[in-house]
């Protein structure tokens, strides 16, 4: 990771976004487990910023809209 320079990399931990990027030909240069305490055990893929500009724009236009889980909705109307 040091050979790319951290400023030139974008970490992505959302699996849907990782699949979106890779299915459009943008491959990660590094993958590892998240170092964040609240995200231990989760995959993080590091992509080159210069390679992600186009696909990031497409992701923002087409990303899935999050829906609330049943446990997060108000069960008492």
Protein Blocks (a to p, Z undefined) as FASTA:
>chain_A
ZZnopmlpccdfbfklmmmmmmnopacfbdcddfbfklghiacddddfklmmmmmmmmmm
mgccddddfklpcfbZZ
